[in-house]
Amino acid sequence: MIDRKAIQQRWAAVGSKLDERGRRLFAAAEVQAAGYGGLKIVSEITGLARSTINRGEDDLDAEPLAKGRVRRAGGGRRTIAELDPNIIPELKRLVEPATLGDPMRPLIWVSKSMDKLAVALTQLGHPVSGDTVARELAKLGFSRQHNRKADEGSKHPDRNAQFEHINAKTVAASCRRRAFSTASGQPVISVDTKKKELIGNFKNGGSDYRAKAKPTRVNVHDFIDKDLGKAVPYGVYDVSC
């Protein structure tokens, strides 16, 4: 007769505290010691599947595994890269640096959250979760990084004169505006300017996925590039209408 209580005590004291391989071997040894009917009882006590205990019995007669391993070569779930060889190249293509706002890219730089990357990959025929994307990015050596001001530019010789000129024009325009009136037929306009965006290699808010210790290098100073200028969305209103 199988001593169920004794098996339960040994499992609680020793077997349940072992690693995956140790639990298999423990259960297999208990089954062999119990004899006929032992497989069913040991499976119920340990919670291990009968097929798992059967593998443990095979392991009892096999050569010891290399140190640190709990399964023989080939055991365990296959990686996502093995199941879908094209998913890693597609992931790299989605997160690699590119021109901001490039309409040809499937994902713009500000949208690269784990979930959105997963959605983009799924739409490309590679169903995957955000957690899997995070694990694969870590394996590839990517991390979320802010760009860093590192490239030093030269100081413009006319910088002070430029700001004095701007200030003088502002004061003059303000005086002329106060002299205008709607009765004289002169327009009195209001310019509603939105956020200005420098065009060129300048720092932007937010972060992007990059290889570790390789942030995007941008200019130290945010002085406007004379050739490229900047984008200024604005609206002009005639307040006298």
Backbone hydrogen bonds in HBPLUS format (Angstrom, degrees):
<---DONOR---> <-ACCEPTOR-->    atom                        ^
c    i                          cat <-CA-CA->   ^        H-A-AA   ^      H-
h    n   atom  resd res      DA  || num        DHA   H-A  angle D-A-AA Bond
n    s   type  num  typ     dist DA aas  dist angle  dist       angle   num
A0007-ILE N   A0003-ASP O   3.27 MM   4  6.61 157.5  2.33 150.0 155.9     1
A0008-GLN N   A0004-ARG O   3.00 MM   4  6.29 158.4  2.05 150.9 157.0     2
A0009-GLN N   A0005-LYS O   2.97 MM   4  6.26 153.7  2.05 147.6 154.5     3
A0010-ARG N   A0006-ALA O   2.98 MM   4  6.26 163.1  2.01 150.8 154.9     4
A0011-TRP N   A0007-ILE O   2.90 MM   4  6.06 155.9  1.96 150.5 157.4     5
A0012-ALA N   A0008-GLN O   2.99 MM   4  6.14 162.6  2.02 148.6 153.0     6
A0013-ALA N   A0009-GLN O   2.97 MM   4  6.08 156.3  2.03 147.9 154.5     7
A0014-VAL N   A0010-ARG O   2.88 MM   4  5.73 156.1  1.94 143.8 150.2     8
A0015-GLY N   A0010-ARG O   3.30 MM   5  6.60 153.9  2.37 136.2 141.1     9
A0016-SER N   A0011-TRP O   2.78 MM   5  5.56 168.6  1.79 155.2 152.1    10
A0017-LYS N   A0014-VAL O   3.02 MM   3  5.61 153.1  2.09 118.8 127.3    11
A0018-LEU N   A0015-GLY O   3.21 MM   3  5.57 170.0  2.22 116.1 118.5    12
A0023-ARG N   A0019-ASP O   2.89 MM   4  6.12 156.3  1.95 161.3 166.9    13
A0024-ARG N   A0020-GLU O   3.21 MM   4  6.49 155.2  2.28 144.0 150.4    14
A0025-LEU N   A0021-ARG O   2.99 MM   4  6.29 164.0  2.01 156.5 160.3    15
A0026-PHE N   A0022-GLY O   2.88 MM   4  6.00 160.2  1.92 147.6 153.7    16
A0027-ALA N   A0023-ARG O   2.99 MM   4  6.09 169.9  2.00 148.3 151.0    17
A0028-ALA N   A0024-ARG O   2.94 MM   4  6.11 159.3  1.98 147.6 154.0    18
A0029-ALA N   A0025-LEU O   2.93 MM   4  6.10 158.8  1.98 150.6 155.7    19
A0030-GLU N   A0026-PHE O   3.02 MM   4  6.31 153.5  2.09 148.9 156.4    20
A0031-VAL N   A0027-ALA O   2.98 MM   4  6.26 152.7  2.05 148.8 156.1    21
A0032-GLN N   A0028-ALA O   3.04 MM   4  6.33 161.9  2.07 150.6 154.7    22
A0033-ALA N   A0029-ALA O   2.96 MM   4  6.16 151.5  2.05 143.8 152.0    23
A0034-ALA N   A0030-GLU O   2.86 MM   4  6.00 146.4  1.97 143.9 153.2    24
A0035-GLY N   A0031-VAL O   3.01 MM   4  6.16 150.6  2.10 150.2 156.7    25
A0038-GLY N   A0035-GLY O   2.95 MM   3  5.51 154.8  2.02 141.8 143.7    26
A0042-VAL N   A0038-GLY O   2.85 MM   4  5.92 173.6  1.86 161.3 163.5    27
A0043-SER N   A0039-LEU O   3.02 MM   4  6.01 155.8  2.08 143.6 150.6    28
A0044-GLU N   A0040-LYS O   3.10 MM   4  6.34 152.8  2.18 144.1 150.9    29
A0045-ILE N   A0041-ILE O   3.00 MM   4  6.27 156.2  2.06 151.5 158.0    30
A0046-THR N   A0042-VAL O   2.93 MM   4  5.97 170.7  1.94 154.0 156.6    31
A0047-GLY N   A0043-SER O   2.86 MM   4  5.43 141.0  2.01 135.6 145.6    32
A0052-THR N   A0049-ALA O   3.03 MM   3  5.14 123.3  2.37  97.7 112.1    33
A0053-ILE N   A0049-ALA O   3.08 MM   4  6.51 155.4  2.15 151.7 158.1    34
A0054-ASN N   A0050-ARG O   2.87 MM   4  6.15 152.3  1.95 147.4 155.7    35
A0055-ARG N   A0051-SER O   3.03 MM   4  6.31 147.8  2.13 139.6 147.5    36
A0056-GLY N   A0052-THR O   3.00 MM   4  6.33 144.0  2.14 139.2 149.8    37
A0057-GLU N   A0053-ILE O   2.96 MM   4  6.38 142.8  2.10 145.2 154.9    38
A0058-ASP N   A0054-ASN O   3.12 MM   4  6.51 148.9  2.22 142.9 150.8    39
A0059-ASP N   A0055-ARG O   2.92 MM   4  6.23 147.6  2.02 142.9 152.4    40
A0060-LEU N   A0056-GLY O   3.01 MM   4  6.31 135.0  2.22 140.9 152.5    41
A0061-ASP N   A0058-ASP O   3.23 MM   3  5.60 137.1  2.43 103.5 113.6    42
A0062-ALA N   A0059-ASP O   3.20 MM   3  4.90 149.1  2.30  93.8 103.0    43
A0069-ARG N   A0066-ALA O   3.14 MM   3  5.78 165.2  2.16 140.8 142.2    44
A0075-GLY N   A0072-ARG O   2.93 MM   3  5.63 153.3  2.00 149.0 150.5    45
A0082-GLU N   A0079-THR O   3.07 MM   3  5.25 128.9  2.35  99.6 112.6    46
A0083-LEU N   A0079-THR O   3.06 MM   4  6.40 156.5  2.11 151.6 158.3    47
A0084-ASP N   A0080-ILE O   2.85 MM   4  5.89 150.4  1.94 145.3 153.2    48
A0087-ILE N   A0084-ASP O   3.11 MM   3  5.74 167.2  2.13 123.6 127.6    49
A0090-GLU N   A0086-ASN O   3.23 MM   4  6.37 156.3  2.29 144.8 151.5    50
A0091-LEU N   A0087-ILE O   2.90 MM   4  6.11 151.3  1.98 145.4 153.7    51
A0092-LYS N   A0088-ILE O   2.93 MM   4  6.18 161.4  1.96 156.4 160.7    52
A0093-ARG N   A0089-PRO O   3.01 MM   4  6.20 151.3  2.09 141.1 149.0    53
A0094-LEU N   A0090-GLU O   3.04 MM   4  6.32 143.8  2.18 143.0 152.2    54
A0095-VAL N   A0091-LEU O   3.16 MM   4  6.42 149.3  2.26 149.5 156.7    55
A0096-GLU N   A0092-LYS O   2.96 MM   4  5.82 130.5  2.21 147.7 157.9    56
A0102-ASP N   A0099-THR O   3.16 MM   3  5.53 145.5  2.29 139.9 133.9    57
A0105-ARG N   A0102-ASP O   3.29 MM   3  5.88 165.8  2.31 117.1 121.1    58
A0111-SER N   A0108-ILE O   3.07 MM   3  5.72 166.4  2.09 124.5 128.6    59
A0113-SER N   A0111-SER O   2.97 MM   2  5.85 137.3  2.16  97.8  90.3    60
A0117-LEU N   A0113-SER O   2.92 MM   4  6.11 154.7  1.98 152.3 159.3    61
A0118-ALA N   A0114-MET O   2.94 MM   4  6.18 153.0  2.02 145.2 153.2    62
A0119-VAL N   A0115-ASP O   2.90 MM   4  6.20 152.2  1.97 145.1 152.6    63
A0120-ALA N   A0116-LYS O   2.93 MM   4  6.11 159.9  1.97 144.7 150.0    64
A0121-LEU N   A0117-LEU O   2.92 MM   4  6.15 160.2  1.96 150.4 155.6    65
A0122-THR N   A0118-ALA O   2.92 MM   4  6.09 156.0  1.97 145.9 152.9    66
A0123-GLN N   A0119-VAL O   2.94 MM   4  6.18 155.0  2.00 149.2 155.6    67
A0124-LEU N   A0120-ALA O   3.10 MM   4  6.35 131.1  2.35 136.1 149.0    68
A0124-LEU N   A0121-LEU O   3.07 MM   3  4.99 130.5  2.32  92.9 106.7    69
A0126-HIS N   A0121-LEU O   2.83 MM   5  5.17 153.6  1.90 142.2 141.5    70
A0125-GLY N   A0122-THR O   3.00 MM   3  5.12 158.3  2.04 106.6 111.4    71
A0133-VAL N   A0129-SER O   3.12 MM   4  6.45 154.4  2.19 146.1 153.3    72
A0134-ALA N   A0130-GLY O   3.01 MM   4  6.29 154.5  2.07 146.9 153.2    73
A0135-ARG N   A0131-ASP O   3.07 MM   4  6.40 156.7  2.13 146.8 152.4    74
A0136-GLU N   A0132-THR O   2.94 MM   4  6.18 162.6  1.97 153.3 157.8    75
A0137-LEU N   A0133-VAL O   2.92 MM   4  6.08 156.3  1.98 151.2 157.5    76
A0138-ALA N   A0134-ALA O   3.10 MM   4  6.27 155.3  2.16 144.1 150.5    77
A0139-LYS N   A0135-ARG O   3.05 MM   4  6.35 152.0  2.13 144.5 152.1    78
A0140-LEU N   A0136-GLU O   3.00 MM   4  6.26 142.6  2.15 140.8 150.9    79
A0142-PHE N   A0137-LEU O   2.95 MM   5  5.30 167.3  1.97 155.1 151.0    80
A0141-GLY N   A0138-ALA O   3.10 MM   3  5.10 153.1  2.17  99.7 108.0    81
A0212-LYS N   A0141-GLY O   2.84 MM  71  5.90 145.3  1.96 172.3 175.3    82
A0143-SER N   A0210-ARG O   2.94 MM  67  5.81 155.6  2.01 159.0 161.6    83
A0210-ARG N   A0143-SER O   3.17 MM  67  5.81 166.6  2.19 154.3 154.1    84
A0145-GLN N   A0208-ASP O   3.06 MM  63  5.71 173.5  2.06 148.5 149.8    85
A0208-ASP N   A0145-GLN O   3.05 MM  63  5.71 158.6  2.10 153.4 151.0    86
A0148-ARG N   A0216-THR O   3.27 MM  68  6.51 156.8  2.33 162.2 168.0    87
A0218-VAL N   A0148-ARG O   3.37 MM  70  6.25 159.1  2.42 153.8 150.8    88
A0150-ALA N   A0218-VAL O   3.16 MM  68  6.11 165.7  2.18 157.7 158.6    89
A0151-ASP N   A0218-VAL O   3.08 MM  67  5.85 170.3  2.09 151.1 148.6    90
A0220-VAL N   A0151-ASP O   2.75 MM  69  5.38 153.6  1.81 146.1 140.3    91
A0159-ARG N   A0156-HIS O   3.25 MM   3  5.37 155.9  2.31 117.7 115.7    92
A0162-GLN N   A0158-ASP O   2.88 MM   4  6.00 148.4  1.98 151.9 160.8    93
A0163-PHE N   A0159-ARG O   3.30 MM   4  6.65 156.5  2.36 149.8 153.4    94
A0164-GLU N   A0160-ASN O   3.08 MM   4  6.37 154.6  2.15 148.9 156.4    95
A0165-HIS N   A0161-ALA O   2.93 MM   4  6.11 154.4  1.99 147.0 153.5    96
A0166-ILE N   A0162-GLN O   3.03 MM   4  6.31 157.4  2.09 147.5 153.6    97
A0167-ASN N   A0163-PHE O   3.01 MM   4  6.17 161.0  2.05 145.1 150.0    98
A0168-ALA N   A0164-GLU O   2.98 MM   4  6.19 157.9  2.03 146.6 152.5    99
A0169-LYS N   A0165-HIS O   3.03 MM   4  6.25 163.3  2.06 151.8 155.7   100
A0170-THR N   A0166-ILE O   2.99 MM   4  6.19 151.7  2.07 146.7 154.8   101
A0171-VAL N   A0167-ASN O   3.02 MM   4  6.29 162.2  2.05 152.8 156.3   102
A0172-ALA N   A0168-ALA O   3.03 MM   4  6.23 165.4  2.05 152.1 156.1   103
A0173-ALA N   A0169-LYS O   2.96 MM   4  6.07 161.0  2.00 146.3 151.5   104
A0174-SER N   A0170-THR O   3.05 MM   4  6.23 150.5  2.14 144.3 152.2   105
A0175-CYS N   A0171-VAL O   3.14 MM   4  6.42 153.7  2.21 148.6 154.7   106
A0176-ARG N   A0172-ALA O   3.09 MM   4  6.37 161.5  2.12 152.2 156.7   107
A0177-ARG N   A0173-ALA O   3.02 MM   4  6.13 154.4  2.08 144.6 151.6   108
A0178-ARG N   A0174-SER O   3.21 MM   4  6.47 153.3  2.29 144.4 150.1   109
A0179-ALA N   A0175-CYS O   3.30 MM   4  6.58 137.5  2.49 138.6 149.5   110
A0179-ALA N   A0176-ARG O   3.09 MM   3  5.12 129.1  2.36  95.6 109.3   111
A0180-PHE N   A0176-ARG O   3.24 MM   4  6.56 131.0  2.50 144.2 156.0   112
A0180-PHE N   A0177-ARG O   3.24 MM   3  5.34 140.8  2.40  98.8 109.2   113
A0184-SER N   A0181-SER O   3.29 MM   3  5.57 138.5  2.48 101.7 111.3   114
A0185-GLY N   A0182-THR O   3.21 MM   3  5.39 156.5  2.27 103.3 110.4   115
A0239-VAL N   A0188-VAL O   2.92 MM  51  5.93 138.1  2.10 158.0 168.2   116
A0190-SER N   A0237-TYR O   2.74 MM  47  5.16 151.8  1.82 149.2 158.5   117
A0237-TYR N   A0190-SER O   2.85 MM  47  5.16 161.1  1.88 149.0 155.4   118
A0192-ASP N   A0235-GLY O   2.78 MM  43  5.10 159.4  1.83 160.6 163.9   119
A0235-GLY N   A0192-ASP O   2.89 MM  43  5.10 149.7  1.98 133.1 143.1   120
A0194-LYS N   A0233-PRO O   2.82 MM  39  5.46 170.2  1.83 162.8 164.0   121
A0197-GLU N   A0231-ALA O   2.95 MM  34  5.16 164.3  1.98 154.5 158.4   122
A0231-ALA N   A0197-GLU O   2.82 MM  34  5.16 148.3  1.92 159.8 156.2   123
A0199-ILE N   A0229-GLY O   3.23 MM  30  5.99 158.7  2.28 144.9 143.5   124
A0202-PHE N   A0200-GLY O   3.00 MM   2  5.70 133.3  2.23 104.4  91.2   125
A0219-ASN N   A0201-ASN O   2.97 MM  18  6.11 175.4  1.97 160.1 160.7   126
A0214-LYS N   A0211-ALA O   3.10 MM   3  5.56 135.3  2.31 145.2 140.4   127
A0229-GLY N   A0225-ASP O   2.65 MM   4  5.32 158.8  1.70 154.4 160.8   128
A0241-CYS N   A0238-ASP O   3.16 MM   3  5.89 169.7  2.17 121.4 124.5   129
